[in-house]
Structure formats: structure tokens, C-alpha cells
Amino acid sequence: MTDNKKFIEECEKKLAPKFAAAEETAYYNQVKVIKAFEKCRVELRHFNGSTGYGYGDEGRDTLGKVYALSFGAEAGIVSPHLLSGTHALTVALFGLLRPNDGLLCISGMPYDTIRGVIFGENNGSLKDFGVKFEYCGLKNDKFDFGLIKSKLNDSVKVVYIQRSRGYELRDAFACEEIREACEFVRKCGFNGCIFVDNCYGEFVEKQEPTDVGADLIVGSLIKNAGGGLAPTGGYICGKQKYIDLIGKRLTAPSIGPEVGSYSNGYQYFYEGLFLAPHIVEQAIKCSLLIGQAMSELGYANYPEMDKTPHDITRAIKFDSAEKMIDFIREIQYASPVDGFVTCEPWDMPGYDDKIIMAAGTFVAGASIELSADGPVKPPYIAYFQGGLTYEHGKYALERILSKLNCKR
């Protein structure tokens, strides 16, 4: 047995209680999803596609209901025509907000790609349409309730929470923290929509933000919720009155969500949701193993190993661009698709800095599959996520250890 394999086995032994907790959560969520399928009486015919306007497309409509029930929501839109998490967030925000309305983000500055949607100049942003935006910085990486109270006013119609870290160096918010934030803004008299960007957080815990007070959650199907099978798409789930408004933005105000065809059919969207609790468990185990190993090698990473993960991402801090790039490249080299490709930093659309991204995935760019990325700038943070199988993550770690051992 090589030293690296022995080291990994020692890490696995230490992680046994955390692995058991992840398995227990996956079982709970698997039962929840199966019950949603049962209640919606999913049949083979629901997998069939439609063409043209898509009137009476029961596969599309039932898919939204299954997602909504799985997430503890009243209604849902699940569509291959939502092109990414950012697009789903954009459609939802434009559906909810009107000129002179206020949008208040209480989890710090939102992720890079949504900033242009909110306050871009002359690009069709919310700002261009007269929507006002403010954000509350965090206090010790937690919600700053004093600041939130000071910025809540009658113009604020949507309170926005980003659950995951994005490219910030903080832990994802737990659902209990989101519950506390929801209860606080309600006590302050806020009667509008509490909106959560749920990307990377689905099925990591037994609850979703819509179980603890959020009115809407939004995410991508090429992350957790698609289970590695959904080829594209996004979801928006929450209260019926908000889903109705958003449906009119997804299509047209005079039509709403009763149209929209997809000739390829919906099997992979249903099957991906069915698999998602297990796939998320695999991704959490990959994250824990990478985290344990990197921590023991002296690399700071978040969440720290004495904390419970609340999403599938892990931030790992390197002391040089070279080591960060080596780490990300090894993820690519360990990939089943394009494993021969050497990643290079580039000017990726929607980002302010050069990004290096490893995603040798079956679904292009799917970050529920083993992947890693980050802006190449100090403090040199690699953001690791995903893994359809724990074994894949373990193999990638072997490669990473071999590479970094040469440079320690």
C-alpha cells in the first residue's frame, strides 16, 4: 500500500461518524422524494415530451408539482428553458419586482454573475428598470440583524438570501440560520417575499429554506437537484402567488406557465430528482474526504472539519497561484470526460477576474459532478464541489496528493 493510500484510509476512519450522518440525511430525503412521486402519481406517460405550444403537457406540470412537494413548497416551475442558476434567479426576480421596488440582499454582496442582473448599467438589468438595490454585509460571517433592521423599509419588496458562499470565504448558511433570518425580518414588519438562492444546498440537510420560512427557493438542475442526470434547466419553488407572477415572466404576461414544450421528454429530470438525495450524499462525502486530507496537510479549508457542511462546496486556501492551479488541474485530469485537457485561467463571461475551472463532466459544466474552480488572485482559493460517486473523489484525491507532495 502506498503512503497516500494509507493516509486516505486514516482520513476515512476519522470521518466515519460524519459519513454515517450524511447517509442518514440521504435516507430521510430519499423517502421525502419518493413520497412526492407517490402523491403526484407519476407515470411513464409523464416522461413524454411535447411540441409546439405545449398545451396540456402533463409531464411538465407534474414535474413542477413533484419538485414543490420535495421542497416543502406550494408550487413549482421546473423547466429546461431555464438555462442556468443565474437565469432562473433572473426570471424569478424580474417576475417579482416592479419599478421603484426595493431588493435587499441580507447575506452580503451576491455572487458575481447575478450582480450584472441586479445593478448592471444599460444592459437590461433590474436597475435599468428602476429597481433599487441594497445589501447588508455580514458580521463575523453571520447575518447582521442590526444592519438588516436599519435597511428594511416600505420600498423593500424582496429580501434576498444567498445560501452558498459563492467566491467568498465563508460557510454556507444552515437552514436554521435561514429560519432565524426569516423570523427576524417578519418581526420587523416585512410582508414581502423572502427569496433564497438555494444553489448547492439542496438535500444537504433534512430541511430546505421553504420548510423554515422562505417564500421562494431557486436553483440549477445541473447542480444538486438534477442528480447528475438532468441535461439542463432550473427550478423555482415556493408560494403559489409568487410562482404565478414568475410564470408570467417565464413566458408572457398574457399566457403564464401553461405553455412551453420540450420534445426530448422529461425522464432525466424526474430520474435526476429521484437520484439527487443519494448523489448529494456522495458529493458531501467527497467534500469531507478532501477537506480532512487537506486540513491534515496544513491547508486551511472551509467549512472547517469540526463543522457540519450546509452545501456541497468546499473552499481550500493555497499559498500560491501555482498550487491552486495544480489542485484544479488534477481534478480535470481525474475526470472521465476531457481528462487529457490542461485547464488554463481565462476571462469567463460574468466574472471580474480570470477564472480557472475544472469540469470534465458528462453534462457540460455540471457542478454536481466532480469539479473545481476559482478566481486566480490572492488569497488563491480553490472551490471544490460535487462527485457523482465517492470513489471518483477518492481517486482524484490520490492524484492531488501525488502532485502536492512534490511541492510541499
The 8 nearest C-alpha neighbors of each residue, nearest first, counted from 0:
[[1, 4, 5, 2, 3, 6, 8, 7],
 [2, 0, 4, 3, 5, 6, 397, 7],
 [1, 3, 5, 4, 6, 0, 7, 401],
 [4, 2, 6, 1, 5, 7, 397, 400],
 [5, 3, 7, 1, 6, 2, 8, 0],
 [4, 6, 8, 2, 3, 7, 9, 1],
 [5, 7, 3, 9, 4, 8, 2, 10],
 [8, 6, 10, 4, 9, 5, 3, 11],
 [9, 7, 11, 5, 10, 6, 4, 12],
 [8, 10, 6, 12, 7, 11, 5, 13],
 [11, 9, 7, 13, 8, 12, 291, 14],
 [10, 12, 14, 8, 13, 9, 7, 15],
 [13, 11, 9, 14, 15, 10, 8, 16],
 [14, 12, 10, 11, 15, 9, 16, 291],
 [13, 15, 11, 17, 12, 16, 18, 10],
 [14, 16, 18, 12, 17, 13, 19, 11],
 [17, 15, 19, 18, 14, 20, 13, 12],
 [18, 16, 20, 14, 19, 15, 21, 287],
 [17, 19, 15, 21, 20, 16, 14, 22],
 [18, 20, 16, 22, 17, 21, 15, 23],
 [19, 21, 17, 23, 18, 22, 24, 16],
 [22, 20, 18, 24, 19, 23, 280, 25],
 [23, 21, 25, 19, 20, 24, 26, 18],
 [22, 24, 20, 26, 25, 21, 19, 27],
 [23, 25, 27, 21, 26, 22, 205, 28],
 [26, 24, 22, 276, 28, 23, 27, 277],
 [25, 27, 29, 23, 24, 28, 22, 30],
 [28, 26, 24, 30, 25, 29, 23, 31],
 [27, 29, 31, 25, 30, 26, 276, 205],
 [30, 28, 26, 32, 31, 27, 276, 25],
 [29, 31, 33, 28, 27, 32, 34, 26],
 [32, 30, 28, 34, 29, 33, 69, 35],
 [31, 33, 35, 69, 29, 34, 30, 28],
 [34, 32, 36, 30, 35, 31, 29, 37],
 [33, 35, 37, 31, 36, 32, 38, 30],
 [34, 36, 32, 38, 33, 37, 65, 68],
 [37, 35, 33, 39, 34, 38, 41, 65],
 [38, 36, 34, 40, 35, 39, 33, 41],
 [37, 39, 35, 40, 36, 34, 41, 65],
 [38, 40, 36, 37, 41, 35, 65, 61],
 [41, 39, 37, 38, 36, 42, 35, 61],
 [40, 42, 39, 36, 45, 37, 43, 61],
 [43, 41, 44, 45, 40, 46, 39, 58],
 [42, 44, 45, 46, 41, 47, 266, 58],
 [43, 45, 46, 42, 47, 58, 41, 57],
 [46, 44, 58, 43, 47, 42, 57, 41],
 [45, 47, 265, 266, 44, 264, 43, 58],
 [48, 46, 264, 45, 44, 265, 58, 49],
 [264, 49, 47, 262, 261, 263, 265, 46],
 [48, 50, 262, 260, 261, 53, 56, 47],
 [51, 49, 260, 262, 53, 261, 52, 48],
 [50, 52, 53, 260, 49, 259, 54, 261],
 [51, 53, 258, 54, 259, 260, 50, 49],
 [52, 54, 260, 259, 258, 56, 51, 49],
 [55, 53, 258, 56, 52, 257, 259, 260],
 [54, 56, 57, 53, 257, 258, 60, 58],
 [57, 55, 53, 58, 54, 59, 49, 60],
 [58, 56, 60, 59, 61, 55, 45, 62],
 [57, 59, 45, 61, 56, 60, 46, 62],
 [60, 58, 62, 57, 56, 61, 63, 77],
 [59, 61, 57, 63, 62, 58, 56, 64],
 [62, 60, 64, 63, 58, 59, 57, 65],
 [61, 63, 65, 59, 64, 60, 58, 66],
 [62, 64, 75, 76, 77, 66, 61, 60],
 [63, 65, 61, 67, 62, 66, 75, 74],
 [66, 64, 62, 68, 35, 67, 63, 36],
 [67, 65, 69, 63, 64, 68, 70, 62],
 [66, 68, 72, 75, 64, 74, 70, 69],
 [69, 67, 71, 65, 70, 35, 66, 72],
 [68, 70, 66, 32, 67, 35, 71, 31],
 [71, 69, 67, 68, 72, 207, 66, 209],
 [70, 72, 68, 210, 69, 209, 67, 73],
 [71, 73, 67, 237, 70, 74, 68, 209],
 [74, 72, 238, 237, 239, 67, 71, 68],
 [75, 73, 67, 239, 237, 72, 236, 64],
 [74, 76, 236, 63, 67, 235, 64, 237],
 [75, 77, 63, 235, 234, 236, 78, 242],
 [78, 76, 234, 63, 233, 75, 235, 62],
 [77, 79, 80, 232, 81, 233, 76, 234],
 [78, 80, 232, 81, 231, 233, 82, 77],
 [79, 81, 78, 82, 232, 233, 231, 259],
 [82, 80, 232, 233, 79, 87, 78, 83],
 [81, 83, 232, 80, 86, 231, 233, 79],
 [84, 82, 86, 85, 219, 81, 233, 232],
 [83, 85, 219, 87, 218, 86, 88, 233],
 [84, 86, 88, 83, 87, 89, 113, 112],
 [85, 87, 89, 83, 88, 84, 82, 81],
 [88, 86, 84, 90, 89, 81, 85, 233],
 [89, 87, 85, 91, 86, 90, 92, 84],
 [90, 88, 86, 92, 87, 91, 85, 93],
 [91, 89, 87, 93, 88, 92, 94, 86],
 [90, 92, 94, 88, 89, 245, 93, 87],
 [93, 91, 95, 89, 94, 90, 96, 88],
 [94, 92, 90, 95, 96, 91, 89, 248],
 [93, 95, 245, 91, 248, 92, 244, 90],
 [94, 96, 92, 93, 91, 244, 245, 97],
 [95, 97, 93, 92, 94, 100, 98, 130],
 [96, 98, 100, 99, 130, 95, 129, 93],
 [99, 97, 129, 130, 100, 128, 96, 131],
 [100, 98, 130, 129, 131, 97, 101, 154],
 [101, 99, 130, 154, 98, 97, 156, 155],
 [100, 102, 155, 131, 154, 156, 132, 130],
 [101, 103, 132, 157, 155, 131, 158, 156],
 [104, 102, 158, 133, 134, 132, 159, 105],
 [105, 103, 159, 134, 106, 158, 160, 135],
 [104, 106, 135, 134, 107, 160, 103, 159],
 [107, 105, 160, 104, 161, 137, 142, 135],
 [108, 106, 136, 135, 137, 105, 134, 109],
 [107, 109, 134, 110, 106, 136, 104, 135],
 [110, 108, 107, 114, 111, 113, 161, 104],
 [109, 111, 165, 113, 112, 114, 108, 166],
 [110, 112, 114, 113, 350, 349, 109, 351],
 [113, 111, 349, 114, 110, 350, 115, 85],
 [114, 112, 116, 115, 111, 110, 85, 117],
 [115, 113, 117, 116, 111, 112, 118, 109],
 [114, 116, 119, 117, 118, 113, 112, 124],
 [117, 115, 124, 113, 114, 119, 118, 125],
 [118, 116, 125, 114, 115, 124, 126, 119],
 [117, 119, 126, 115, 124, 114, 116, 125],
 [118, 120, 115, 124, 116, 122, 117, 121],
 [119, 121, 122, 118, 127, 124, 126, 123],
 [122, 120, 123, 127, 119, 124, 126, 118],
 [121, 123, 120, 124, 119, 127, 115, 116],
 [122, 124, 127, 121, 125, 128, 119, 116],
 [125, 123, 116, 127, 126, 119, 117, 122],
 [124, 126, 117, 128, 130, 127, 116, 118],
 [125, 127, 118, 130, 129, 124, 128, 117],
 [128, 126, 124, 125, 129, 123, 121, 120],
 [129, 127, 125, 126, 98, 130, 124, 123],
 [128, 130, 98, 126, 99, 127, 131, 125],
 [131, 129, 126, 99, 98, 100, 125, 128],
 [132, 130, 101, 102, 100, 126, 129, 99],
 [133, 131, 102, 101, 103, 130, 134, 117],
 [132, 134, 103, 104, 102, 131, 135, 101],
 [133, 135, 104, 103, 105, 107, 108, 136],
 [136, 134, 105, 107, 147, 104, 106, 146],
 [135, 137, 107, 134, 106, 138, 108, 105],
 [136, 138, 140, 141, 142, 143, 107, 139],
 [137, 139, 143, 141, 140, 142, 136, 144],
 [138, 140, 141, 137, 142, 143, 169, 136],
 [141, 139, 137, 138, 169, 142, 170, 136],
 [142, 140, 138, 137, 139, 143, 106, 172],
 [141, 143, 137, 144, 138, 106, 105, 140],
 [144, 142, 138, 146, 137, 145, 147, 141],
 [143, 145, 147, 146, 142, 148, 183, 180],
 [146, 144, 148, 147, 143, 149, 142, 150],
 [145, 147, 149, 144, 148, 143, 150, 135],
 [148, 146, 144, 150, 149, 145, 143, 135],
 [149, 147, 145, 151, 146, 150, 144, 187],
 [148, 150, 146, 147, 151, 145, 152, 144],
 [151, 149, 147, 148, 152, 146, 103, 135],
 [150, 152, 148, 149, 147, 155, 153, 189],
 [153, 151, 154, 155, 150, 149, 189, 148],
 [152, 154, 155, 151, 156, 189, 101, 100],
 [153, 155, 101, 100, 152, 156, 99, 151],
 [156, 154, 101, 153, 102, 152, 157, 100],
 [155, 157, 191, 101, 100, 154, 102, 192],
 [158, 156, 192, 102, 191, 155, 193, 159],
 [159, 157, 193, 103, 104, 194, 102, 192],
 [158, 160, 104, 194, 195, 103, 157, 193],
 [161, 159, 195, 106, 104, 105, 162, 196],
 [162, 160, 196, 163, 195, 106, 109, 159],
 [161, 163, 172, 171, 197, 196, 160, 195],
 [164, 162, 171, 161, 165, 199, 310, 172],
 [163, 165, 167, 171, 169, 166, 170, 168],
 [166, 164, 110, 167, 163, 109, 111, 168],
 [165, 167, 164, 168, 110, 373, 382, 374],
 [168, 166, 164, 165, 169, 110, 170, 314],
 [167, 169, 166, 164, 314, 170, 301, 380],
 [170, 168, 167, 164, 140, 171, 301, 302],
 [169, 171, 302, 164, 301, 172, 168, 163],
 [170, 172, 163, 164, 309, 162, 310, 173],
 [171, 173, 162, 176, 170, 309, 174, 163],
 [174, 172, 176, 175, 309, 177, 171, 162],
 [173, 175, 177, 176, 208, 178, 172, 207],
 [174, 176, 178, 173, 177, 179, 211, 172],
 [177, 175, 179, 173, 178, 174, 172, 180],
 [176, 178, 174, 180, 175, 179, 181, 173],
 [179, 177, 175, 211, 181, 176, 180, 212],
 [178, 180, 176, 182, 177, 181, 183, 175],
 [179, 181, 177, 183, 178, 182, 184, 176],
 [182, 180, 178, 183, 184, 179, 212, 177],
 [181, 183, 185, 179, 180, 184, 178, 186],
 [182, 184, 180, 186, 185, 181, 179, 187],
 [183, 185, 187, 186, 181, 182, 189, 180],
 [184, 186, 189, 188, 182, 187, 183, 181],
 [187, 185, 183, 188, 184, 182, 189, 181],
 [186, 188, 184, 185, 189, 183, 148, 151],
 [189, 187, 185, 186, 190, 184, 151, 183],
 [188, 190, 185, 184, 187, 191, 186, 151],
 [191, 189, 188, 185, 192, 156, 184, 193],
 [192, 190, 156, 157, 189, 193, 155, 158],
 [191, 193, 157, 214, 194, 158, 156, 190],
 [194, 192, 158, 213, 214, 157, 159, 215],
 [193, 195, 159, 215, 192, 158, 214, 216],
 [196, 194, 160, 216, 197, 161, 159, 215],
 [195, 197, 161, 217, 198, 162, 216, 160],
 [196, 198, 218, 200, 217, 195, 162, 216],
 [197, 199, 218, 200, 196, 219, 163, 222],
 [200, 198, 310, 311, 223, 201, 222, 197],
 [201, 199, 310, 197, 198, 203, 202, 309],
 [200, 202, 203, 223, 199, 224, 197, 207],
 [203, 201, 204, 276, 200, 28, 205, 279],
 [204, 202, 201, 200, 310, 309, 279, 205],
 [205, 203, 202, 206, 24, 309, 207, 201],
 [206, 204, 24, 28, 202, 27, 203, 207],
 [205, 207, 204, 210, 208, 174, 202, 211],
 [206, 208, 210, 209, 70, 174, 201, 205],
 [209, 207, 211, 210, 213, 174, 212, 177],
 [208, 210, 213, 207, 211, 212, 71, 72],
 [211, 209, 208, 207, 71, 206, 212, 213],
 [212, 210, 178, 208, 209, 213, 174, 207],
 [213, 211, 181, 209, 178, 210, 214, 208],
 [212, 214, 209, 193, 208, 215, 211, 194],
 [213, 215, 193, 237, 238, 192, 194, 209],
 [216, 214, 237, 194, 236, 213, 195, 209],
 [215, 217, 195, 236, 197, 235, 196, 194],
 [216, 218, 235, 196, 197, 234, 88, 195],
 [219, 217, 198, 84, 197, 234, 233, 196],
 [218, 220, 233, 84, 221, 222, 83, 232],
 [219, 221, 225, 233, 232, 222, 224, 229],
 [222, 220, 365, 219, 225, 231, 229, 367],
 [221, 223, 367, 220, 366, 219, 224, 365],
 [224, 222, 367, 225, 226, 201, 199, 279],
 [223, 225, 220, 226, 275, 272, 222, 201],
 [226, 224, 220, 271, 229, 272, 227, 221],
 [225, 227, 275, 271, 274, 228, 224, 223],
 [226, 228, 225, 229, 367, 271, 368, 221],
 [229, 227, 271, 226, 267, 225, 230, 268],
 [228, 230, 225, 268, 267, 231, 271, 227],
 [229, 231, 362, 228, 221, 232, 267, 220],
 [232, 230, 79, 229, 221, 220, 82, 233],
 [233, 231, 79, 81, 220, 82, 78, 80],
 [232, 234, 219, 220, 81, 218, 87, 78],
 [235, 233, 77, 218, 76, 217, 219, 236],
 [234, 236, 217, 76, 75, 216, 77, 218],
 [237, 235, 75, 216, 67, 215, 74, 72],
 [236, 238, 215, 72, 214, 73, 74, 216],
 [237, 239, 73, 241, 240, 214, 74, 242],
 [238, 240, 242, 74, 241, 73, 243, 237],
 [241, 239, 243, 242, 238, 244, 237, 245],
 [240, 242, 244, 243, 239, 238, 245, 95],
 [241, 243, 239, 245, 244, 240, 246, 238],
 [244, 242, 246, 240, 241, 245, 239, 247],
 [245, 243, 241, 247, 242, 246, 94, 95],
 [244, 246, 94, 242, 248, 247, 91, 243],
 [247, 245, 256, 255, 249, 243, 248, 244],
 [246, 248, 255, 252, 251, 245, 244, 250],
 [247, 249, 245, 94, 246, 250, 251, 252],
 [248, 250, 246, 247, 90, 245, 251, 256],
 [251, 249, 248, 247, 255, 246, 256, 254],
 [250, 252, 247, 254, 253, 248, 255, 249],
 [253, 251, 247, 254, 255, 248, 250, 246],
 [252, 254, 251, 255, 247, 250, 248, 256],
 [255, 253, 251, 252, 247, 250, 256, 257],
 [254, 256, 247, 246, 257, 250, 251, 252],
 [255, 257, 246, 258, 250, 247, 254, 249],
 [258, 256, 255, 54, 254, 259, 55, 53],
 [259, 257, 53, 52, 54, 256, 260, 255],
 [260, 258, 53, 52, 261, 257, 256, 54],
 [259, 261, 53, 50, 49, 52, 51, 262],
 [262, 260, 49, 48, 263, 264, 50, 259],
 [261, 263, 48, 49, 50, 264, 260, 47],
 [264, 262, 48, 261, 265, 47, 49, 266],
 [48, 263, 265, 47, 46, 262, 266, 261],
 [264, 266, 46, 268, 267, 47, 269, 48],
 [265, 267, 46, 269, 268, 270, 264, 47],
 [266, 268, 270, 229, 269, 228, 271, 265],
 [269, 267, 229, 271, 265, 266, 270, 272],
 [270, 268, 272, 266, 271, 267, 273, 265],
 [269, 271, 267, 273, 272, 268, 266, 274],
 [272, 270, 226, 225, 228, 268, 274, 273],
 [271, 273, 275, 269, 274, 225, 270, 226],
 [272, 274, 270, 271, 275, 269, 32, 33],
 [275, 273, 271, 226, 272, 277, 276, 278],
 [274, 276, 226, 272, 278, 277, 273, 224],
 [277, 275, 25, 279, 29, 278, 202, 28],
 [278, 276, 280, 279, 275, 274, 25, 281],
 [277, 279, 275, 281, 280, 387, 276, 226],
 [278, 280, 282, 276, 281, 277, 275, 283],
 [279, 281, 277, 283, 278, 282, 21, 25],
 [282, 280, 278, 389, 284, 279, 388, 283],
 [281, 283, 385, 386, 279, 285, 284, 280],
 [284, 282, 286, 280, 285, 281, 311, 279],
 [283, 285, 287, 281, 286, 282, 288, 280],
 [286, 284, 282, 392, 288, 283, 287, 389],
 [287, 285, 283, 289, 284, 288, 290, 282],
 [286, 288, 290, 284, 285, 289, 291, 283],
 [287, 289, 291, 285, 290, 286, 284, 292],
 [290, 288, 286, 292, 287, 291, 293, 285],
 [289, 291, 287, 293, 288, 292, 294, 286],
 [292, 290, 294, 288, 289, 293, 287, 10],
 [291, 293, 295, 289, 294, 290, 288, 296],
 [294, 292, 296, 290, 298, 295, 291, 289],
 [293, 295, 298, 297, 291, 296, 292, 290],
 [296, 294, 292, 297, 293, 291, 298, 290],
 [297, 295, 293, 294, 298, 292, 291, 407],
 [296, 298, 294, 295, 299, 293, 292, 300],
 [299, 297, 294, 293, 296, 316, 300, 317],
 [300, 298, 316, 294, 315, 297, 301, 293],
 [301, 299, 315, 314, 316, 303, 302, 298],
 [302, 300, 303, 314, 313, 170, 315, 169],
 [301, 303, 170, 306, 300, 308, 304, 313],
 [304, 302, 301, 305, 306, 300, 290, 299],
 [303, 305, 306, 302, 291, 290, 307, 287],
 [304, 306, 303, 307, 302, 308, 17, 291],
 [307, 305, 304, 303, 302, 308, 301, 309],
 [306, 308, 309, 305, 302, 304, 17, 303],
 [309, 307, 310, 302, 306, 311, 171, 283],
 [310, 308, 173, 171, 203, 172, 307, 200],
 [309, 311, 200, 199, 308, 312, 203, 171],
 [310, 312, 283, 384, 199, 282, 385, 200],
 [313, 311, 384, 383, 310, 382, 314, 199],
 [312, 314, 383, 382, 301, 384, 286, 315],
 [313, 315, 382, 301, 300, 381, 380, 383],
 [316, 314, 300, 381, 380, 299, 382, 313],
 [315, 317, 380, 299, 300, 379, 298, 381],
 [318, 316, 379, 319, 323, 380, 322, 315],
 [317, 319, 379, 316, 320, 378, 322, 323],
 [320, 318, 321, 322, 317, 379, 323, 377],
 [319, 321, 323, 322, 379, 324, 375, 318],
 [320, 322, 324, 319, 323, 325, 318, 326],
 [323, 321, 325, 324, 319, 320, 326, 317],
 [322, 324, 320, 326, 325, 321, 317, 381],
 [323, 325, 327, 321, 326, 322, 328, 320],
 [326, 324, 322, 328, 323, 327, 321, 329],
 [327, 325, 323, 329, 324, 328, 399, 322],
 [328, 326, 324, 330, 329, 325, 371, 357],
 [327, 329, 331, 325, 330, 326, 342, 324],
 [328, 330, 332, 331, 326, 327, 399, 333],
 [331, 329, 333, 327, 328, 332, 395, 357],
 [330, 332, 357, 328, 334, 329, 333, 338],
 [331, 333, 338, 329, 334, 330, 339, 328],
 [334, 332, 330, 331, 395, 338, 329, 335],
 [333, 335, 338, 359, 331, 336, 332, 330],
 [336, 334, 338, 359, 337, 333, 360, 361],
 [335, 337, 359, 338, 334, 360, 361, 339],
 [338, 336, 359, 339, 340, 335, 334, 331],
 [337, 339, 332, 334, 336, 340, 331, 335],
 [338, 340, 337, 332, 341, 331, 336, 334],
 [341, 339, 337, 338, 342, 332, 331, 328],
 [342, 340, 328, 343, 339, 331, 332, 338],
 [343, 341, 328, 340, 357, 355, 356, 344],
 [342, 344, 355, 345, 341, 356, 324, 354],
 [343, 345, 355, 354, 353, 342, 375, 346],
 [346, 344, 353, 354, 347, 343, 355, 352],
 [347, 345, 353, 354, 348, 352, 344, 350],
 [346, 348, 345, 350, 354, 349, 353, 352],
 [349, 347, 350, 346, 112, 351, 345, 354],
 [348, 350, 112, 347, 111, 351, 115, 113],
 [351, 349, 348, 111, 352, 347, 112, 346],
 [350, 352, 349, 353, 111, 346, 347, 348],
 [353, 351, 350, 374, 354, 346, 375, 376],
 [352, 354, 346, 345, 344, 374, 375, 347],
 [355, 353, 374, 344, 345, 373, 375, 352],
 [356, 354, 344, 372, 373, 343, 345, 374],
 [355, 357, 372, 371, 358, 354, 373, 342],
 [358, 356, 331, 371, 370, 327, 372, 330],
 [357, 359, 370, 360, 364, 331, 356, 371],
 [360, 358, 336, 334, 337, 331, 338, 357],
 [359, 361, 358, 362, 336, 363, 368, 365],
 [360, 362, 363, 336, 359, 365, 335, 368],
 [363, 361, 360, 365, 230, 364, 221, 227],
 [364, 362, 365, 360, 361, 358, 359, 230],
 [363, 365, 358, 366, 362, 360, 221, 359],
 [366, 364, 221, 362, 367, 363, 368, 222],
 [365, 367, 368, 222, 385, 370, 364, 384],
 [368, 366, 385, 222, 223, 365, 386, 227],
 [367, 369, 386, 385, 366, 387, 365, 370],
 [370, 368, 386, 385, 384, 367, 366, 387],
 [369, 371, 358, 357, 384, 366, 368, 383],
 [372, 370, 383, 357, 382, 327, 356, 384],
 [373, 371, 356, 382, 355, 381, 357, 327],
 [372, 374, 381, 354, 355, 382, 380, 375],
 [375, 373, 354, 353, 376, 352, 355, 372],
 [374, 376, 353, 354, 379, 373, 320, 355],
 [375, 377, 379, 374, 378, 320, 352, 380],
 [378, 376, 379, 375, 380, 320, 319, 318],
 [377, 379, 380, 376, 316, 317, 318, 319],
 [380, 378, 377, 317, 376, 320, 316, 375],
 [379, 381, 316, 315, 378, 314, 317, 373],
 [382, 380, 373, 315, 372, 314, 323, 383],
 [383, 381, 314, 372, 371, 313, 373, 380],
 [382, 384, 371, 313, 312, 370, 381, 314],
 [385, 383, 312, 370, 311, 369, 371, 313],
 [386, 384, 367, 369, 282, 368, 366, 370],
 [385, 387, 369, 368, 282, 388, 392, 367],
 [386, 388, 368, 278, 281, 282, 385, 227],
 [389, 387, 386, 390, 391, 281, 392, 278],
 [388, 390, 281, 392, 391, 285, 393, 284],
 [391, 389, 393, 388, 392, 394, 285, 386],
 [390, 392, 394, 393, 389, 388, 395, 386],
 [393, 391, 395, 285, 389, 390, 394, 386],
 [392, 394, 390, 396, 391, 395, 389, 397],
 [393, 395, 397, 391, 396, 392, 390, 398],
 [396, 394, 392, 398, 333, 397, 393, 330],
 [395, 397, 399, 393, 398, 394, 400, 392],
 [398, 396, 394, 400, 395, 399, 401, 393],
 [397, 399, 395, 401, 396, 400, 402, 329],
 [400, 398, 396, 402, 401, 397, 329, 403],
 [401, 399, 403, 397, 402, 398, 404, 396],
 [400, 402, 398, 404, 399, 403, 397, 405],
 [403, 401, 399, 400, 404, 405, 398, 406],
 [402, 404, 406, 400, 405, 401, 399, 407],
 [405, 403, 407, 401, 406, 402, 400, 399],
 [406, 404, 403, 402, 407, 401, 400, 399],
 [407, 405, 403, 404, 402, 322, 401, 321],
 [406, 404, 405, 403, 296, 402, 322, 297]]
